[in-house]
Amino acid sequence: MCLLFFWGSVAVRAQESPYFVTYDHYLEEPGSLEVEYFSNFGMQHAGNDFHAFWTEFEYGATAWWTTELYLDGQTTFHDSTVFTGFRLENRFRVLQREHFINPVLYVEYEQINEADKIMKEVEGHDVEADHAVPNAIASQGHNHELETKLILSTTFAGWNVSENTLAVKNLTGGDPWEFGYAIGASRPLALKASANRCSFCRENFIAGVEMYGGLGDRYSFGLHETSHYLAPVIAWNLPSPWSFRLSPGFGLNDNSHRFLLRWGVSREFSGFGAVIGRMLGGHR
Amino acid sequence: MIRIFFTAGGFLLIALFAAAQAEPSRPPSRNALIYAELAKAPSKAAARRNPLENDPEAVAAGEKLFGEHCANCHGEAANGSKRGPSLRVDPVESATPGALFWLLTNGVVRKGMPVWSKLPEPQRWQLVSYIKSLGAASGPRAEGQPEVH
C-alpha cells in the first residue's frame, strides 16, 4: 500500500530551512508529504552518551495548514534502545499575505515518556541531569503534553530571522505551564540561481545559527536553572526531492549538554494528496 | 503501543482524506480567481521593474527553477494542470513583472498557492523572467483548462 502511495507521487525539489529546533513561517506545500529522519547525538557529563532519533511525516493539508506526526526513540549507550512516544503537530498560517513579520500558530499534542531525548525543544527547567536517568526507570514516566508556540518569522534581503516562544502544559499532572524559546537566522550562500542543474551550487546551501533554551515555569520564570544551546546549522537542498541537514550544538551553561550533534535527511513527495484522493475515490 | 499508532495514524488519515476530497472539487472558477489576484497587486509593487531583465542567464535559470518548484502544479510547459492554472494565458502575459513578482511572493493562500518568499528575491525575479518569456497560448485555455495530464 505504501509503495502504491509513493509510486504515484511526483518528485520535486525541496527547499528546506536549516533549523532543527526553530520554526520559520513556511509551511509544507499543499498536497505534499515530506518524510524526514533526524538524529540527535548527545554527550552526557554524568551518565551515558545517547543517540536519540525521530521520524517526521509532514503533510501540507492546505496552503495555510501543515500537520505532522513524529515517532521518537533513543539509544542510551551501555543501557538500551527504547521507543519514547509520538507527537501530533499542527501549524496554522494566520495571515494570507506576506508581511515583514509573519505569525504562525503551532499546536502539538505529545504522548511521550521521560526517556525521550530528541530535544526538539527545551522547556521549563530542562537540564542535562534529566537525561542521566536509566531508560528502565525513565520510560516508566508518561507525559501527555499540550505544547503551543507563537512563531514569528521575517525574510529580508535573503536572510530569514525567526523567533519562537513556547508554552507547554503537562495534562496528566499538576505541573505548571512551562516556557521556552528558540531564535534562528539563516541565509542561502548565493541568492541567484545558476542556469545549470547542479548539486554543489552555492544556492543549494543554506547556513545559519540557532539558539534555544528554557524560560522556566509559571512560578519561576527566567533564564536560570535551565539549559541553553547555540548551534550553527546548514542545509543542503539537492536538485531532487532530497535534503540534508547538519548542526553541531554547544551547551551554554552548566545545566546543558556539553555537545549535541544533529543531522537529518528528508525526502519530499509532491502530489501525495492527489494520489490519496484517487485511491479514496475522489473526483478526477 | 498499537493504540498509539492507531490514534496517530487516524489523525493523519483524517487530514489526508479531507485534503484529498477538497482538492479535486474546487469550483471551476478557481483559476479565474487566481488570475484576478494579479490585479490586486499594489500599484507600487506592480510598477517594479525586473532587475534581471537584461541578465542573459535569467530566463534559463528561471526555467530551471520553474521545473524544480512550479511544474508539478502548473505543468512542465506551464499549460496548467488539475493542481494549478496555466501561465500561458493573457492575464499572465499582460501582467507586469512587478505584479507577477508580487503574486509569487504572497501566493494565493486561500486558493491553494503557497507563498514563495522562501526563494530569495533574485530567484523570484528569475522565475518572472522565465514566465514572461513564455507568451500566451490560444484563447481557450484562458480559464486555465488543463492540457497537460
Interface residues (C-beta under 8 A of the other chain):
Chain A: V10 V12 R13 Q15 S17 D24 Y26 L27 E29 P30 G31 F57 Y59 G60 A61 T62 A63 W64 T67 L69 L71 F83 G85 F86 L88 R93 Q96 R97 E98 Q111 T155 A157 G158 N160 P188 L191 K192 A193 S194 A195 N196 R197 E203 P239 S270 G271 G273 A274 I276 G277 L280 G282 H283 R284
Chain B: M1 I4 F5 A8 G9 F11 L12 A15 L16 F17 A18 A19 A20 Q21 A22 E23 P24 S25 L52 E57 A60 A61 G62 K64 L65 E68 H69 A71 N72 K82 R83 T105 N106 G107 V108 V109 R110 K111 G112 M113 P114 V115 S117 K118 L119 P120 E121 P122 Q123 Q126
